[in-house]
Amino acid sequence: MIVNNYRKQVSLQIRNILFFLFVMCSGITFSQDVSFSQFYANPMYLNPAFSGSIGVPRIALQYRNQWHSFDNAFTTYSAAFDIPVKKMQGGIGGYVISDSQADGILNTLQFNVAYSVFVRLSEEYRLHGALQAGIFQNSLNKSRLIFADNLDPNYGNHGTSRELASLTDPNFTYADFSAGIMMYSKKLFYGLAVHHLTEPNQSFYQGNENVAKLERKYTGHFGARLPVYLYGHNRKKFDISPQIIAQMQGKNSQLNYGLFATKRGLTVGSWFRQNFGVRYNAIIFLVGFMKRSWQINYSYDFTVSGLRGQSGGTSEISLTFLLNKNEKRKDLPFFNAYEEEFGVQ
């Protein structure tokens, strides 16, 4: 019995070590950001030019649990707020993201604020440009790390490893800057964003911060909201929204494309996620409901890559609240409802 318990404990510790090393190597080599499936639930994370774009104060909350079969492999929380400022002809906003990896061994906390400027180009089109500044902190829970020199071969317990002496800066903090631009009309919107403009260095080893560069991320996105019925009473109640998002960060690339349909406040949709080649990662399914002042969505990522038998899929939930009634405008990107009976107005 003791031997079996010991084997289970050692097996669990080895799995945690290997998973942590995988996470650390992935982070150091690729420095890839958190990727949400509901990319427009917190639009400022996608592109800071969305700040203030909906015309009223907005609160957006998001939770993501990636790979259910692992013990809290990747768990992410997001909270955002933005508001238009008429005197500035623009908008301001901010968001906080907390990301936990390997069951809390590696944690990232980031706080960002954005300022956008609105320019009317014509009767139909408007242009938004934005700058964003933030503070990031990477935290390493040293007490959860297991090394070979502190693992007792007989009982599985451990003491203090000499390896921990090298981790001199387990809470590394750095500044980050991003920018974005977006153009939109009543039915179409598209934009570009560049995150991590200065490519900041990050490391847990004091004096060696340059060993892990957070590489610049480029994002291009396009979307539309099209009524299925152009005329008559039904045009208020049924529309579709095709979307595509392309991202590149270092050696990583990601392409999301698909559409969702909304009728009488009920939303369903699906997307494919792949790299710029032909390697598919997941099929994303979404269902949600929206009223004039709030919206809730649930999405599930069905893994189709080599991890499909072990990952257990990914769940994501989002909530959006509008703190005031939208003005009857015809130039709100993406969230514009064709009539008050429909959408998140």
C-alpha positions in Angstrom: 0.0 0.0 0.0 2.8 2.4 0.9 4.6 1.5 -2.3 1.5 2.1 -4.4 0.9 5.5 -2.7 4.6 6.4 -3.2 4.4 5.5 -6.9 1.3 7.6 -7.4 2.9 10.5 -5.6 6.1 10.3 -7.6 4.1 9.9 -10.8 2.1 13.0 -10.0 5.2 14.9 -9.2 6.9 13.8 -12.4 3.9 14.8 -14.4 3.8 18.2 -12.8 7.5 18.7 -13.4 7.2 17.7 -17.1 4.1 19.9 -17.6 5.8 22.9 -15.9 8.9 22.4 -18.1 6.6 22.3 -21.1 5.0 25.5 -20.0 8.2 27.3 -19.2 9.9 26.2 -22.5 6.8 27.3 -24.5 6.8 30.6 -22.7 10.5 31.3 -23.2 10.7 30.1 -26.7 7.5 31.5 -28.1 6.3 34.1 -25.5 2.7 33.6 -26.7 -0.2 35.6 -25.3 -3.4 34.2 -23.9 -5.8 33.3 -26.8 -9.5 33.7 -26.1 -12.1 31.8 -28.2 -14.7 34.6 -27.7 -12.3 37.2 -29.1 -15.0 40.0 -29.1 -16.1 39.4 -25.5 -13.3 41.7 -24.4 -12.7 43.6 -27.7 -10.0 45.9 -26.2 -7.8 42.8 -25.6 -8.0 42.2 -29.4 -7.5 45.8 -30.4 -7.3 48.8 -28.1 -9.1 50.9 -30.8 -12.4 49.3 -29.5 -12.2 51.4 -26.3 -15.3 53.5 -26.1 -16.6 52.2 -29.5 -20.0 51.1 -28.4 -21.1 54.5 -27.4 -22.0 53.8 -23.7 -20.1 52.6 -20.6 -19.5 48.8 -20.9 -18.3 46.1 -18.5 -17.0 42.8 -19.9 -16.2 39.8 -17.8 -14.6 36.6 -19.1 -13.5 33.2 -17.8 -11.5 30.5 -19.7 -10.6 27.0 -18.5 -8.3 25.4 -21.1 -7.8 21.6 -21.3 -10.2 20.2 -18.7 -8.5 16.8 -18.4 -5.4 18.4 -16.8 -5.6 19.9 -13.3 -6.1 23.6 -13.9 -3.6 23.6 -16.8 -4.5 27.1 -18.0 -7.1 29.2 -16.1 -7.7 32.8 -17.2 -9.9 35.6 -15.8 -10.5 38.9 -17.6 -12.4 42.1 -16.5 -12.7 45.2 -18.7 -14.4 48.6 -18.6 -14.5 51.3 -21.3 -16.5 54.5 -21.9 -16.8 57.1 -24.6 -15.6 60.6 -23.9 -17.4 63.1 -26.2 -15.2 66.1 -25.2 -12.1 64.2 -26.2 -13.8 62.8 -29.4 -12.7 59.4 -28.3 -12.8 56.9 -25.5 -10.9 55.4 -22.6 -10.8 52.0 -21.2 -8.9 49.5 -19.1 -8.8 45.8 -18.4 -7.2 43.3 -16.0 -6.2 39.7 -17.0 -5.1 37.0 -14.5 -3.7 33.9 -16.1 -2.6 30.8 -14.1 -0.6 28.0 -15.6 0.3 24.5 -14.4 -2.2 24.6 -11.4 -0.8 27.9 -10.1 2.9 27.3 -10.5 3.2 30.1 -13.1 0.9 33.2 -12.9 0.7 36.3 -15.0 -1.2 39.5 -14.0 -1.6 42.4 -16.4 -3.3 45.7 -16.2 -3.8 47.9 -19.3 -5.3 51.3 -20.0 -6.2 52.5 -23.5 -7.0 55.9 -25.1 -8.7 56.1 -28.5 -9.6 58.9 -30.9 -12.6 58.9 -33.2 -12.5 60.5 -36.7 -15.5 60.5 -39.0 -14.3 59.9 -42.6 -17.6 60.0 -44.3 -21.3 59.6 -43.7 -20.8 55.9 -43.5 -17.3 55.3 -42.2 -15.5 56.2 -39.0 -11.9 55.7 -38.0 -10.6 54.8 -34.5 -6.9 55.0 -33.5 -5.7 54.0 -30.0 -2.6 53.7 -27.8 -2.3 51.4 -24.8 0.0 51.1 -21.9 0.2 48.4 -19.3 2.0 46.8 -16.4 2.7 43.0 -16.4 3.9 40.8 -13.6 5.0 37.2 -13.9 5.0 35.2 -10.7 6.6 31.9 -10.0 5.4 29.8 -7.0 8.7 28.4 -5.9 7.1 26.3 -3.2 5.3 24.2 -5.8 8.5 23.3 -7.7 10.0 19.8 -7.4 13.6 19.1 -8.4 15.6 15.9 -8.4 17.9 17.0 -5.6 15.1 17.4 -3.1 13.0 14.3 -3.9 13.4 11.6 -1.3 13.6 8.2 -3.2 12.0 6.3 -0.4 9.1 8.4 0.8 8.6 10.9 -2.0 8.7 14.0 0.3 11.1 16.8 -0.4 13.0 19.6 1.3 14.6 22.7 -0.2 16.3 22.4 -3.6 19.6 24.2 -4.3 18.1 25.1 -7.7 15.8 27.7 -6.0 18.8 29.8 -5.2 19.1 30.7 -9.0 15.5 32.0 -9.1 16.3 35.4 -7.7 13.3 37.3 -9.1 10.2 35.2 -8.9 7.9 38.2 -9.3 9.1 40.0 -12.4 7.4 43.2 -13.4 7.7 45.1 -16.6 5.9 47.8 -18.7 4.3 47.1 -22.1 2.8 49.2 -24.9 0.4 48.5 -27.8 -1.4 50.4 -30.5 -4.4 49.7 -32.8 -6.5 51.2 -35.6 -10.0 50.3 -36.8 -12.4 51.4 -39.5 -16.1 50.6 -39.5 -19.5 51.3 -40.9 -23.0 50.1 -40.0 -22.4 46.6 -41.5 -18.6 46.2 -41.7 -15.6 46.7 -39.4 -11.9 45.8 -39.8 -8.7 46.8 -38.0 -5.1 46.2 -37.2 -3.3 46.0 -33.8 0.3 45.6 -32.7 0.9 44.5 -29.1 4.2 44.6 -27.2 5.7 47.3 -29.3 9.0 47.5 -27.4 9.2 43.7 -27.1 10.0 43.8 -23.3 12.4 41.3 -21.8 11.1 39.0 -19.0 13.0 36.6 -16.8 13.0 35.2 -13.3 16.8 35.4 -13.1 18.0 38.9 -12.0 20.5 40.3 -14.4 19.5 38.0 -17.2 16.2 39.5 -18.2 17.1 39.5 -21.9 16.9 35.7 -22.2 13.1 35.7 -22.6 11.8 38.4 -25.0 8.0 39.0 -25.2 7.8 39.0 -29.0 5.6 41.5 -30.9 2.1 40.4 -31.8 0.4 41.4 -35.0 -3.4 41.1 -35.3 -5.7 41.7 -38.3 -9.5 41.3 -37.9 -12.5 41.6 -40.1 -16.2 41.2 -39.3 -19.6 42.0 -40.6 -23.2 42.1 -39.3 -25.6 41.4 -42.1 -29.4 41.1 -41.9 -30.9 37.9 -43.4 -34.1 39.8 -44.3 -33.5 43.1 -45.9 -37.0 44.3 -45.7 -40.1 43.9 -43.6 -40.5 43.2 -39.9 -38.1 40.2 -39.9 -35.1 42.3 -40.6 -35.2 43.4 -37.0 -34.8 39.9 -35.6 -32.4 37.8 -37.7 -28.8 38.5 -38.9 -25.5 36.7 -39.4 -22.0 37.8 -38.6 -19.0 36.3 -40.5 -15.7 37.0 -38.9 -12.0 36.3 -39.4 -9.0 37.0 -37.2 -5.3 36.5 -38.1 -2.6 36.7 -35.5 1.2 36.3 -35.6 3.6 36.3 -32.7 7.1 35.2 -33.2 7.0 31.8 -34.8 3.4 31.3 -33.8 0.5 32.0 -36.1 -3.2 31.6 -35.6 -6.2 32.0 -37.9 -9.8 32.0 -36.6 -12.7 32.1 -39.0 -16.4 31.3 -38.9 -19.8 33.0 -38.3 -22.6 33.1 -35.9 -26.3 33.8 -36.3 -28.6 35.7 -33.9 -32.4 35.6 -33.9 -34.6 37.2 -31.2 -31.6 37.5 -28.9 -30.4 33.9 -29.2 -27.0 33.5 -30.7 -25.3 30.3 -32.0 -22.1 30.0 -34.0 -18.9 28.1 -34.8 -15.4 28.8 -35.8 -12.3 27.0 -37.0 -8.9 27.7 -35.4 -5.7 26.8 -37.2 -2.2 28.1 -38.0 -1.3 29.8 -41.3 -0.7 26.4 -42.8 -3.1 23.5 -42.7 -2.7 22.4 -39.1 -6.1 22.6 -37.4 -6.2 23.2 -33.7 -9.9 23.3 -32.7 -13.5 23.7 -33.7 -15.2 26.3 -31.5 -19.0 26.1 -30.7 -20.8 29.1 -29.1 -24.3 29.7 -27.7 -25.5 32.8 -26.1 -28.3 35.2 -25.3 -28.5 38.9 -25.4 -30.9 41.6 -24.3 -30.7 45.4 -24.6 -28.3 45.9 -21.7 -26.6 42.6 -21.1 -25.2 39.5 -23.0 -24.0 36.1 -21.9 -22.1 33.5 -24.0 -20.7 30.1 -23.5 -18.2 28.5 -25.9 -16.5 25.1 -26.1 -13.3 24.3 -28.0 -13.4 20.8 -29.4 -9.7 19.9 -29.9 -8.9 18.3 -33.3 -5.1 18.4 -33.0 -2.9 15.7 -31.5 -4.1 16.5 -28.0 -7.7 15.7 -28.8 -7.7 12.5 -26.8 -6.1 14.0 -23.7 -7.1 17.6 -23.5 -10.7 17.3 -22.6 -11.6 20.5 -24.5 -11.8 24.1 -23.3 -14.7 26.1 -21.9 -15.2 29.8 -21.9 -17.9 32.0 -20.4 -18.4 35.8 -20.9 -20.8 38.4 -19.6 -21.2 41.9 -21.0 -23.2 44.7 -19.4 -24.1 48.1 -20.9 -24.6 50.8 -18.2 -26.7 53.1 -20.4 -29.0 52.9 -23.4 -27.3 53.4 -26.8 -28.1 56.4 -28.8 -29.8 55.7 -32.0 -26.7 55.8 -34.2 -25.8 54.0 -37.3 -22.1 53.8 -36.8 -21.4 51.4 -33.9 -19.0 48.6 -34.8 -20.1 45.0 -34.5 -22.5 45.6 -31.6 -24.9 47.7 -33.7 -28.4 46.3 -33.6 -30.6 47.1 -36.5 -33.6 47.8 -34.3 -34.2 48.0 -30.6 -35.9 44.7 -30.6 -32.6 43.0 -31.3 -29.2 42.8 -29.8 -27.4 44.3 -26.8 -28.7 47.9 -27.0 
